[in-house]
Amino acid sequence: GVGVEAPRGFGPESLVQALDIARQCAEVRKQKEVLLSEFSVSEDRTWEEALKLQHLLALAAKPDFMPPACFQQAMETCVACLLHTPQLMQPAQMLELLDSPDAGPLLQYLSWLEEALKEVANSSGRTVLVPQRARGALKSWPAERSLLHQSAAALCEAIMVQGPQHLRHAQAWNEALQKRQAIQKDQTEACQRAAQELHKTASFCLEQVDEHCGMEWPKLGRLTQESLQRVQQVAGDLLKKQKDCWSHSLEDYEALNTKASNSRAALQEVRRQVRRHEQAFIQAAQRFTEVANQLVAWTSVLVPKLRLLEAQRSSLRCAVELRQKLPNLEREHLHAEDELDTAQTELRKQKRRLQASSSRRRPASPAATAGYVLEQQCELRVAHAQKRVDDLHEQLRDAERRLHEAEQSLPMELGPHEEDGGCARSSTLDLMAPVDPHLTNEERLALKLATLQQFHEEMVSLASESQAEHDKMLRKVEQRKVQAAVKQAVEPDFMCPILHERMKVPVLAADGFTYERQAIEKWLSMHNTSPMTGAVLAHRYLTENFALRHLIEAYETQLAEQRTCEGRRGGVSMKTCDVADLSDADVQSDEDEDEECEFDEEWDEVRRRRRALALRVEEDMPILSHQDDG
């Protein structure tokens, strides 16, 4: 063999060796085109196709292709904060990600991934970033990356294992071909020499005959006989000489053909093994490329934003801390204002008490002195409360100013503030939210498109429910049609031709028709002809039709069960009713009326829901204004 072992680990070094082997195999195939045509082997480009995949194989073999340990969790944070809106949602989580030690490896991996995927992703057109597809691509990225890596490793190992065998069998095939061509050449030359020698002898005999063509024919005959004997002797010597040589050469030639056939079969098996791994890798690469297109579109937007946020991390931290601090300051400010209002109320009460008691008591009395002391204490409380309110107001204004400055220094606007760890909904999800006049035309159009998308999803859900109910009603209509057709087809067969009522004891007469026993017996007591045809009956014997009787009894039982179920739904118990006392026409009429009422109610309900859905679409449908969008 060539002496190259299969790789123990898939990496750039093993990939270089595998591609070098594939390149050698491709060169061998190009050099043996004549050999391939001689053995009727179709052109195979297995090794050339493997070389075409070297960019994807190189990507899968790079150590940087393995994402960092925090990749999935970090990307979920990025999706929640940056994917759906131009604002920075959940800034606290983004700050936590940027402050973590995983931020550096994540940015480095995303930057490398963006450049690496641009080489293998679809470059024929620009991929539009769709949030749902980007989210799906991020979720399936670890699985697709792992599948591509495993397929690349399997293909590399197949090339490393099967490539040397291909070179060895190709070398054996080449040696067999060269030896076969050498035998062909030697035997061709030997045959030519024998033919030349035989031709030389025959030419000499011809010259002898031409020289003595004027002598008497017995002498000429003897001369000709001697010439032919000489030709026969030369031919025999040549045949004896070449016979042994031909037998050995034929054995060697057949052995070389067998060796070449075995080498050809081995080469085909080697290519089949490599092609199988190639096809698996191509399938994995197709799915990987689809995911890579969305990932490139996402990373091209994400990486600049992350770098800007990384550069303005201090401003983001200040904004997050102030956002968390502002609610507490506002609550403290409200509480201080409540304390100030309480202190001012107590001061007014104390002043009214002093005014009321000053007219009845002397100014130097102990009660008046105590009142003045309480008034001074209330004034001190009011002063302290006022000072606290002023201080908190200044702190609140300072915090708001610092928050505004921090937000202005950030590269993007912060989303709604979240309290108690709850997730704030985006303003684009509110169909009736007013549009910010400071937004650009493109941003307003994107906002309206997001609004239309959510509205479309809600309408699709409602329409699917309405369509399901509509289909259910249509199935009921079809079922009723089938039941009515069955009743119309079956009911006449159960009627007596004489009484035109449903038979209870059906009997078969001599004319082949079935009648009610009492009716046909009464007819036969006065006639000897058929009630249906008028022909004379062969006999008056009656045979009971058990099969038809069982069918009629089953049909009546089914009608009774349906009547009982409908009576229970209507609040009337049918267990005490004798179904036999009701006429068939009454039972059928009541059933049809009940079914018609129930079906009409359900159909009206479906139509009412569809009209309500249409009205909601007309009322809630957002309108895109071309004037607003420029």
Phi and psi in degrees as a GROMACS rama.xvg file:
@    title "Ramachandran Plot"
@    xaxis  label "Phi"
@    yaxis  label "Psi"
@TYPE xy
-74.6632  -27.5465  VAL-2
95.2895  22.1359  GLY-3
-106.441  123.982  VAL-4
-88.8038  160.627  GLU-5
-67.7523  145.445  ALA-6
-70.791  137.438  PRO-7
-79.5474  -29.1389  ARG-8
-138.451  141.584  GLY-9
-85.4931  123.667  PHE-10
-162.196  -176.786  GLY-11
-60.3726  -37.9442  PRO-12
-65.9957  -46.9735  GLU-13
-66.1085  -32.588  SER-14
-67.4832  -39.6223  LEU-15
-61.1801  -43.0826  VAL-16
-63.1374  -43.2348  GLN-17
-63.8944  -43.2119  ALA-18
-66.9679  -34.4711  LEU-19
-64.9063  -40.0169  ASP-20
-65.7647  -42.8922  ILE-21
-62.2301  -37.2566  ALA-22
-66.0515  -40.7799  ARG-23
-63.4176  -41.522  GLN-24
-64.8531  -37.9039  CYS-25
-65.8125  -40.4029  ALA-26
-64.5764  -39.9378  GLU-27
-62.0934  -40.1194  VAL-28
-64.281  -39.8298  ARG-29
-65.5913  -36.3364  LYS-30
-73.4798  -19.1432  GLN-31
-110.484  35.4307  LYS-32
-64.8608  -38.2361  GLU-33
-64.6625  -41.3429  VAL-34
-62.7323  -42.3986  LEU-35
-61.8511  -41.4911  LEU-36
-69.8935  -32.7951  SER-37
-67.8155  -37.6304  GLU-38
-91.6993  11.0796  PHE-39
57.4781  42.7927  SER-40
-99.6981  127.534  VAL-41
-68.253  154.096  SER-42
-65.4639  127.927  GLU-43
-122.012  132.208  ASP-44
-118.075  40.3539  ARG-45
-63.382  -46.1596  THR-46
-73.6491  -33.5994  TRP-47
-65.9779  -39.1397  GLU-48
-64.7956  -36.5576  GLU-49
-64.3291  -37.4691  ALA-50
-69.1411  -29.9539  LEU-51
-67.6244  -22.8644  LYS-52
-89.445  12.3259  LEU-53
-68.1278  -26.7582  GLN-54
-67.248  -46.7177  HIS-55
-67.4925  -38.2247  LEU-56
-63.3452  -40.4172  LEU-57
-65.1775  -37.4209  ALA-58
-63.9379  -44.3043  LEU-59
-69.8851  -23.9334  ALA-60
-85.6171  -12.8734  ALA-61
-71.5044  140.553  LYS-62
-64.1466  -28.7351  PRO-63
-70.5804  -11.6364  ASP-64
-66.5106  -24.0077  PHE-65
-76.2487  120.315  MET-66
-71.0489  158.205  PRO-67
-65.9389  165.343  PRO-68
-63.707  -30.0186  ALA-69
-92.2362  11.0843  CYS-70
-62.1239  -48.9883  PHE-71
-63.6908  -46.2285  GLN-72
-65.9044  -39.9927  GLN-73
-65.8837  -39.1662  ALA-74
-69.5914  -32.4588  MET-75
-63.4477  -39.0983  GLU-76
-64.2863  -42.6348  THR-77
-64.697  -38.6385  CYS-78
-63.7216  -45.2267  VAL-79
-66.5935  -28.8049  ALA-80
-95.7437  -31.6749  CYS-81
-128.499  -6.7745  LEU-82
-82.0131  -47.8746  LEU-83
-86.4402  -26.7105  HIS-84
-132.515  158.594  THR-85
-71.3697  -11.4717  PRO-86
-83.8702  164.567  GLN-87
-93.1951  101.55  LEU-88
-84.9211  148.56  MET-89
51.2384  61.3327  GLN-90
-63.9557  -26.3332  PRO-91
-63.7787  -42.3002  ALA-92
-66.1419  -39.0018  GLN-93
-64.5387  -39.5966  MET-94
-65.066  -39.5837  LEU-95
-61.7671  -39.2234  GLU-96
-66.5991  -42.6277  LEU-97
-68.8966  -31.2037  LEU-98
-78.9894  -18.6708  ASP-99
-73.1787  157.268  SER-100
-69.689  -6.72314  PRO-101
-83.9861  -9.50587  ASP-102
-65.4144  -42.9698  ALA-103
-61.5691  -53.4712  GLY-104
-60.5533  -33.8065  PRO-105
-66.035  -46.4936  LEU-106
-63.5481  -40.9949  LEU-107
-63.4142  -42.3601  GLN-108
-67.1492  -42.3317  TYR-109
-65.9911  -39.57  LEU-110
-63.8039  -45.6544  SER-111
-64.1947  -40.6199  TRP-112
-65.4809  -38.6911  LEU-113
-61.6457  -45.3817  GLU-114
-70.2944  -37.0818  GLU-115
-71.044  -38.8368  ALA-116
-74.1748  -25.0207  LEU-117
-62.261  -27.4859  LYS-118
-75.2612  -31.3056  GLU-119
-105.199  -17.4516  VAL-120
-75.6237  169.951  ALA-121
-69.8138  116.837  ASN-122
-103.066  8.05409  SER-123
-72.4459  -25.6903  SER-124
-157.574  164.617  GLY-125
-80.3384  127.84  ARG-126
-81.4208  129.126  THR-127
-80.2587  132.889  VAL-128
-77.3358  115.732  LEU-129
-112.063  121.771  VAL-130
-57.1358  -42.8564  PRO-131
-65.0076  -41.3909  GLN-132
-69.3129  -36.345  ARG-133
-64.3234  -40.1168  ALA-134
-64.0256  -44.0027  ARG-135
-63.5885  -37.62  GLY-136
-65.0732  -39.9839  ALA-137
-67.2732  -36.1946  LEU-138
-69.6431  -40.1311  LYS-139
-87.7575  -3.68392  SER-140
-60.2579  -48.21  TRP-141
-59.0402  -41.3988  PRO-142
-67.4983  -44.1754  ALA-143
-66.5966  -38.5995  GLU-144
-63.7682  -44.4333  ARG-145
-64.027  -40.4975  SER-146
-64.7503  -42.0818  LEU-147
-63.7355  -41.3232  LEU-148
-63.9203  -43.4148  HIS-149
-66.1022  -42.1088  GLN-150
-64.5766  -40.3862  SER-151
-64.6769  -41.6403  ALA-152
-64.016  -40.3623  ALA-153
-65.9013  -40.8434  ALA-154
-65.6793  -42.3307  LEU-155
-61.8774  -43.0374  CYS-156
-65.3123  -39.2116  GLU-157
-62.9085  -40.9387  ALA-158
-65.0039  -42.0771  ILE-159
-66.8037  -32.1524  MET-160
-85.8975  -47.09  VAL-161
-83.1296  -25.1831  GLN-162
-60.3834  -50.8079  GLY-163
-59.6893  -36.43  PRO-164
-64.4245  -39.1985  GLN-165
-61.4297  -43.9507  HIS-166
-65.1893  -38.8856  LEU-167
-67.2393  -45.5085  ARG-168
-68.8027  -34.3931  HIS-169
-65.7978  -37.5563  ALA-170
-65.8873  -41.7763  GLN-171
-64.5589  -38.8319  ALA-172
-64.3993  -39.7949  TRP-173
-66.4152  -42.2809  ASN-174
-63.0985  -42.5773  GLU-175
-62.8463  -39.6784  ALA-176
-64.3286  -43.5701  LEU-177
-64.5633  -42.6078  GLN-178
-66.0326  -38.1389  LYS-179
-66.2945  -39.9383  ARG-180
-66.0916  -35.4026  GLN-181
-64.837  -43.1052  ALA-182
-63.2891  -41.3809  ILE-183
-59.7688  -43.1324  GLN-184
-67.9249  -44.6458  LYS-185
-63.3069  -45.7818  ASP-186
-69.3555  -33.223  GLN-187
-64.3555  -42.893  THR-188
-64.9499  -38.5322  GLU-189
-64.6088  -41.506  ALA-190
-64.9927  -39.1277  CYS-191
-64.4175  -41.0789  GLN-192
-64.3562  -41.7675  ARG-193
-63.5413  -41.8461  ALA-194
-65.6031  -39.1018  ALA-195
-65.2756  -42.2233  GLN-196
-64.8139  -42.4721  GLU-197
-65.289  -38.5427  LEU-198
-66.7163  -37.0453  HIS-199
-64.0257  -42.7366  LYS-200
-66.1745  -42.6169  THR-201
-65.5693  -36.1903  ALA-202
-66.0077  -38.7321  SER-203
-63.1242  -42.3788  PHE-204
-64.2656  -38.4912  CYS-205
-64.6968  -38.9491  LEU-206
-65.1087  -39.5564  GLU-207
-62.3362  -42.7087  GLN-208
-67.848  -38.0481  VAL-209
-66.8145  -35.542  ASP-210
-69.711  -36.2693  GLU-211
-106.411  30.1735  HIS-212
-69.9544  -16.3437  CYS-213
-91.1632  -8.94764  GLY-214
-76.6801  169.687  MET-215
-62.9213  152.371  GLU-216
-67.8004  -30.2056  TRP-217
-62.8433  -40.1843  PRO-218
-68.0978  -40.56  LYS-219
-64.6912  -34.6787  LEU-220
-66.4393  -44.1245  GLY-221
-63.1732  -39.6435  ARG-222
-63.5445  -41.8064  LEU-223
-64.9977  -38.7565  THR-224
-64.1683  -42.0554  GLN-225
-63.2187  -39.5154  GLU-226
-64.7734  -42.3991  SER-227
-66.8077  -37.815  LEU-228
-63.6943  -39.4439  GLN-229
-62.3945  -44.0781  ARG-230
-61.7399  -39.8954  VAL-231
-65.5906  -39.0636  GLN-232
-66.0376  -42.1465  GLN-233
-64.9396  -43.0547  VAL-234
-63.8703  -39.9416  ALA-235
-64.478  -43.591  GLY-236
-60.9913  -43.0651  ASP-237
-64.3626  -39.8561  LEU-238
-66.889  -41.2027  LEU-239
-66.3277  -36.4974  LYS-240
-69.9999  -41.0014  LYS-241
-83.1924  -17.0495  GLN-242
-63.2253  -48.4373  LYS-243
-65.6943  -41.3129  ASP-244
-63.8472  -40.294  CYS-245
-65.8951  -38.3868  TRP-246
-64.4364  -45.0859  SER-247
-65.9939  -41.8646  HIS-248
-65.1931  -37.2406  SER-249
-65.4544  -40.2752  LEU-250
-62.6575  -45.1281  GLU-251
-64.0405  -39.0544  ASP-252
-65.6663  -42.4692  TYR-253
-66.3909  -38.1601  GLU-254
-63.9101  -40.211  ALA-255
-66.9831  -36.8453  LEU-256
-63.0209  -42.6878  ASN-257
-63.1093  -42.4894  THR-258
-63.5983  -41.2091  LYS-259
-66.0204  -38.711  ALA-260
-64.5783  -41.578  SER-261
-64.2935  -41.2821  ASN-262
-64.7594  -38.1743  SER-263
-64.3119  -44.2465  ARG-264
-62.1558  -40.2967  ALA-265
-64.9036  -39.9278  ALA-266
-63.6665  -40.8091  LEU-267
-63.8728  -40.2495  GLN-268
-66.0902  -38.4466  GLU-269
-63.4053  -47.1993  VAL-270
-63.8149  -36.0227  ARG-271
-63.577  -41.6492  ARG-272
-64.0051  -44.111  GLN-273
-67.4735  -40.4033  VAL-274
-64.7748  -34.3615  ARG-275
-62.4901  -44.6786  ARG-276
-69.145  -33.1372  HIS-277
-62.5828  -45.2614  GLU-278
-63.8169  -40.3561  GLN-279
-63.3514  -40.2424  ALA-280
-68.5456  -37.4465  PHE-281
-65.1874  -40.8609  ILE-282
-63.2094  -44.668  GLN-283
-63.9888  -35.5128  ALA-284
-68.6555  -34.1136  ALA-285
-64.4197  -46.9072  GLN-286
-64.3939  -38.3985  ARG-287
-65.4197  -38.3002  PHE-288
-66.0187  -39.2799  THR-289
-60.7211  -43.8889  GLU-290
-68.0262  -37.025  VAL-291
-65.9762  -33.6055  ALA-292
-61.2246  -47.3327  ASN-293
-66.9992  -36.3486  GLN-294
-69.0151  -36.3079  LEU-295
-65.2318  -43.6677  VAL-296
-61.535  -35.48  ALA-297
-75.676  -46.1608  TRP-298
-67.5456  -31.2367  THR-299
-65.0566  -24.3965  SER-300
-91.675  -35.5672  VAL-301
-75.2262  -44.2819  LEU-302
-61.3027  -46.5392  VAL-303
-60.4664  -38.3758  PRO-304
-64.8833  -42.8398  LYS-305
-64.7512  -37.6746  LEU-306
-67.7261  -39.7682  ARG-307
-65.3612  -41.7906  LEU-308
-67.1646  -34.2678  LEU-309
-65.3652  -38.7248  GLU-310
-69.8206  -31.9302  ALA-311
-105.537  36.8267  GLN-312
-64.2487  -38.5368  ARG-313
-63.7212  -42.876  SER-314
-64.5687  -39.0566  SER-315
-65.2034  -41.4355  LEU-316
-63.239  -42.689  ARG-317
-61.7835  -42.507  CYS-318
-66.1338  -41.0574  ALA-319
-65.4389  -44.7954  VAL-320
-63.1464  -41.2143  GLU-321
-68.6407  -36.0259  LEU-322
-64.1885  -35.8035  ARG-323
-75.5374  -27.8887  GLN-324
-83.4759  -32.9671  LYS-325
-58.6216  -44.7036  LEU-326
-59.2681  -39.1569  PRO-327
-65.4691  -41.4571  ASN-328
-64.0082  -40.0537  LEU-329
-64.5716  -41.0684  GLU-330
-65.265  -42.2388  ARG-331
-63.6792  -37.9188  GLU-332
-65.4812  -41.7171  HIS-333
-64.6017  -40.2951  LEU-334
-65.1835  -39.8469  HIS-335
-65.7157  -39.0786  ALA-336
-64.5588  -36.7449  GLU-337
-64.3719  -41.4191  ASP-338
-64.6689  -38.3693  GLU-339
-64.9115  -43.1563  LEU-340
-62.0227  -39.8338  ASP-341
-65.3014  -43.5206  THR-342
-65.2712  -41.295  ALA-343
-64.9538  -36.9824  GLN-344
-64.9737  -42.428  THR-345
-64.6574  -36.8753  GLU-346
-66.073  -42.2606  LEU-347
-64.8119  -39.5843  ARG-348
-62.3999  -42.6112  LYS-349
-66.6018  -36.8917  GLN-350
-66.5682  -39.1272  LYS-351
-66.033  -35.9442  ARG-352
-65.9322  -42.0662  ARG-353
-65.2423  -40.7147  LEU-354
-64.1791  -36.7812  GLN-355
-72.2137  -33.8636  ALA-356
-88.8338  -15.0458  SER-357
-69.9508  -27.1879  SER-358
-79.1535  -19.4083  SER-359
-101.474  -22.9885  ARG-360
-118.987  165.015  ARG-361
-80.4578  150.14  ARG-362
-64.9701  -27.7166  PRO-363
-92.3126  9.82802  ALA-364
-72.0208  154.982  SER-365
-60.9672  -35.808  PRO-366
-64.8515  -40.2633  ALA-367
-66.2804  -39.6158  ALA-368
-62.0441  -43.1589  THR-369
-63.6637  -37.2373  ALA-370
-64.5123  -41.4394  GLY-371
-64.2713  -36.4667  TYR-372
-64.3363  -43.8092  VAL-373
-63.0429  -36.0918  LEU-374
-64.9667  -41.1058  GLU-375
-63.7064  -39.7424  GLN-376
-64.1468  -40.9631  GLN-377
-64.017  -38.3576  CYS-378
-64.8258  -39.6632  GLU-379
-63.63  -40.8856  LEU-380
-62.389  -43.3864  ARG-381
-62.5014  -41.3363  VAL-382
-64.3524  -44.6382  ALA-383
-63.8001  -42.838  HIS-384
-64.1693  -39.5318  ALA-385
-64.3862  -42.3125  GLN-386
-62.7288  -40.6602  LYS-387
-66.5676  -39.7266  ARG-388
-63.5466  -42.9329  VAL-389
-63.2996  -43.7584  ASP-390
-61.6392  -46.0406  ASP-391
-66.1638  -35.3093  LEU-392
-64.0759  -42.3403  HIS-393
-64.0779  -41.6044  GLU-394
-63.4643  -40.2299  GLN-395
-65.5812  -43.3494  LEU-396
-65.4346  -39.6987  ARG-397
-64.9764  -41.0071  ASP-398
-65.2909  -41.5602  ALA-399
-64.8884  -38.1172  GLU-400
-65.5959  -45.9617  ARG-401
-64.526  -37.5957  ARG-402
-65.2873  -40.9806  LEU-403
-63.8618  -42.6787  HIS-404
-64.0964  -42.4531  GLU-405
-63.9847  -41.7283  ALA-406
-67.349  -35.2918  GLU-407
-67.0053  -31.2015  GLN-408
-79.9535  -14.7319  SER-409
-76.4695  151.134  LEU-410
-74.5185  -11.655  PRO-411
-146.845  160.453  MET-412
-77.7967  141.832  GLU-413
-80.3668  144.753  LEU-414
-76.7681  -177.924  GLY-415
-57.5688  146.977  PRO-416
-71.9051  140.794  HIS-417
-111.076  130.241  GLU-418
-112.743  145.076  GLU-419
60.482  29.2181  ASP-420
74.3575  7.25567  GLY-421
-78.3486  155.241  GLY-422
-93.5837  124.19  CYS-423
-82.0241  141.542  ALA-424
-80.0404  147.855  ARG-425
-74.6119  148.062  SER-426
-68.3303  -18.8089  SER-427
-73.5739  -13.6444  THR-428
-86.2978  -6.57067  LEU-429
-93.4268  117.853  ASP-430
-67.9315  -29.0262  LEU-431
-104.437  14.2584  MET-432
-71.5661  137.803  ALA-433
-71.144  149.904  PRO-434
-86.4179  134.598  VAL-435
-67.081  123.998  ASP-436
-67.6696  -16.433  PRO-437
-82.8258  -6.82844  HIS-438
-73.942  151.667  LEU-439
-77.3419  169.55  THR-440
-62.1413  -40.3287  ASN-441
-65.3053  -40.4345  GLU-442
-67.3955  -39.6675  GLU-443
-66.4432  -37.6783  ARG-444
-66.264  -41.2382  LEU-445
-62.9009  -38.4825  ALA-446
-63.5542  -43.3967  LEU-447
-69.1768  -35.6253  LYS-448
-64.0939  -40.745  LEU-449
-63.4553  -39.5925  ALA-450
-63.1622  -44.5514  THR-451
-63.535  -36.3158  LEU-452
-63.6028  -45.2495  GLN-453
-65.402  -41.0119  GLN-454
-63.0035  -39.7368  PHE-455
-62.5341  -42.1463  HIS-456
-62.4775  -42.0954  GLU-457
-65.3435  -42.7517  GLU-458
-66.6821  -36.2838  MET-459
-63.7863  -40.9335  VAL-460
-62.7169  -46.7186  SER-461
-65.2745  -40.4395  LEU-462
-65.3676  -36.5778  ALA-463
-65.5139  -39.4364  SER-464
-64.7436  -44.3211  GLU-465
-63.8805  -39.9695  SER-466
-65.7634  -35.7822  GLN-467
-63.7111  -43.7163  ALA-468
-64.6122  -39.6185  GLU-469
-62.7546  -42.9046  HIS-470
-64.2036  -37.1866  ASP-471
-61.8716  -43.6344  LYS-472
-66.0371  -37.8955  MET-473
-64.7063  -37.4315  LEU-474
-64.0453  -37.9134  ARG-475
-64.0176  -40.5376  LYS-476
-60.8897  -45.8658  VAL-477
-62.6568  -39.1962  GLU-478
-64.7814  -41.0774  GLN-479
-64.6413  -38.9697  ARG-480
-62.5071  -42.5286  LYS-481
-63.9312  -44.4161  VAL-482
-62.5904  -42.821  GLN-483
-63.4074  -39.3525  ALA-484
-65.4279  -39.1892  ALA-485
-64.7606  -42.3832  VAL-486
-63.2665  -43.5011  LYS-487
-64.7233  -32.5246  GLN-488
-79.244  -32.1742  ALA-489
-91.0288  -38.7112  VAL-490
-57.974  -44.0328  GLU-491
-61.8567  -29.4413  PRO-492
-69.9623  -18.9937  ASP-493
-93.1115  -1.12555  PHE-494
-92.2943  141.704  MET-495
-77.5923  130.432  CYS-496
-64.4566  -20.8735  PRO-497
-90.1024  -50.8667  ILE-498
-86.4638  -21.9376  LEU-499
58.4853  38.7222  HIS-500
-131.807  162.78  GLU-501
-68.0031  131.399  ARG-502
-76.2132  147.691  MET-503
-109.105  -39.2579  LYS-504
-125.437  83.2721  VAL-505
-74.9528  136.21  PRO-506
-130.253  154.363  VAL-507
-104.355  125.18  LEU-508
-93.879  179.803  ALA-509
-70.36  -20.4931  ALA-510
-82.7636  -0.866093  ASP-511
90.8627  -2.19529  GLY-512
-96.9962  156.536  PHE-513
-106.015  134.005  THR-514
-131.704  166.164  TYR-515
-71.2156  135.395  GLU-516
-56.4436  -49.4761  ARG-517
-61.4698  -40.5244  GLN-518
-67.7644  -45.1789  ALA-519
-71.7459  -33.5602  ILE-520
-65.0865  -41.4498  GLU-521
-63.7896  -38.5792  LYS-522
-65.2726  -44.6009  TRP-523
-70.0843  -22.0483  LEU-524
-69.6462  -18.1268  SER-525
-118.769  -14.283  MET-526
-136.36  158.619  HIS-527
-119.096  20.4335  ASN-528
-115.965  167.921  THR-529
-79.508  135.818  SER-530
-67.1547  -22.8464  PRO-531
-93.2681  -42.6031  MET-532
-106.748  -21.7643  THR-533
81.4628  -0.772775  GLY-534
-78.1908  156.13  ALA-535
-70.8746  133.219  VAL-536
-77.4534  142.373  LEU-537
-68.9624  -32.8646  ALA-538
-156.432  172.667  HIS-539
-113.699  19.2356  ARG-540
-76.779  141.74  TYR-541
-116.819  133.996  LEU-542
-114.801  127.767  THR-543
-71.9351  133.646  GLU-544
-93.586  89.7123  ASN-545
-68.2239  -38.0756  PHE-546
-62.1529  -46.6433  ALA-547
-67.4669  -34.1888  LEU-548
-63.9351  -42.0591  ARG-549
-64.2825  -39.2198  HIS-550
-64.2402  -41.8722  LEU-551
-65.6299  -40.9485  ILE-552
-64.2442  -40.7141  GLU-553
-65.2347  -38.9029  ALA-554
-64.9355  -42.4634  TYR-555
-66.6124  -37.2961  GLU-556
-63.3629  -41.619  THR-557
-63.5993  -41.3859  GLN-558
-63.2527  -39.9342  LEU-559
-64.5125  -40.9701  ALA-560
-65.1164  -42.6014  GLU-561
-63.238  -40.3753  GLN-562
-63.9675  -38.8665  ARG-563
-64.9879  -44.5215  THR-564
-63.3115  -40.9146  CYS-565
-69.0045  -34.9396  GLU-566
-65.9919  -34.9615  GLY-567
-68.3578  -39.7042  ARG-568
-65.824  -33.5848  ARG-569
-85.1456  0.917879  GLY-570
87.9626  10.2517  GLY-571
-116.819  129.319  VAL-572
-83.0687  125.951  SER-573
-97.5191  5.3976  MET-574
-69.1221  -30.0893  LYS-575
-88.2548  -6.80607  THR-576
-87.8513  140.686  CYS-577
-93.1667  109.398  ASP-578
-65.3117  -28.2239  VAL-579
-67.3004  -24.2218  ALA-580
-74.4527  -19.8642  ASP-581
-87.1843  141.189  LEU-582
-74.0437  153.389  SER-583
-62.6843  -37.636  ASP-584
-65.7374  -38.9427  ALA-585
-66.4872  -44.6928  ASP-586
-60.4166  -46.0879  VAL-587
-65.6749  -39.4305  GLN-588
-65.3378  -42.3863  SER-589
-64.6026  -41.0151  ASP-590
-62.3833  -44.9805  GLU-591
-63.637  -40.8786  ASP-592
-63.7876  -44.6071  GLU-593
-63.1772  -43.8688  ASP-594
-65.2921  -38.7005  GLU-595
-63.5551  -42.9042  GLU-596
-63.9526  -46.0794  CYS-597
-63.4391  -42.996  GLU-598
-66.271  -40.8783  PHE-599
-63.1015  -38.9461  ASP-600
-63.9008  -45.898  GLU-601
-64.8902  -41.0635  GLU-602
-65.6849  -39.8413  TRP-603
-63.2576  -36.274  ASP-604
-65.38  -41.6132  GLU-605
-64.7897  -42.9165  VAL-606
-65.8753  -36.5204  ARG-607
-64.2507  -41.6593  ARG-608
-66.4138  -39.4129  ARG-609
-66.1613  -39.028  ARG-610
-65.5744  -39.7425  ARG-611
-63.3122  -38.8874  ALA-612
-64.7543  -41.2771  LEU-613
-65.3661  -39.7052  ALA-614
-64.9894  -38.4667  LEU-615
-66.4875  -37.5204  ARG-616
-63.4934  -41.2333  VAL-617
-68.1894  -36.1438  GLU-618
-78.8849  -40.7087  GLU-619
-96.1306  -5.07052  ASP-620
-66.303  117.409  MET-621
-69.8425  145.776  PRO-622
-110.983  131.333  ILE-623
-84.6178  119.659  LEU-624
-94.1188  119.059  SER-625
-71.4799  -26.0494  HIS-626
-69.3568  -41.3947  GLN-627
-67.5851  -33.6371  ASP-628
-85.6579  0.911557  ASP-629
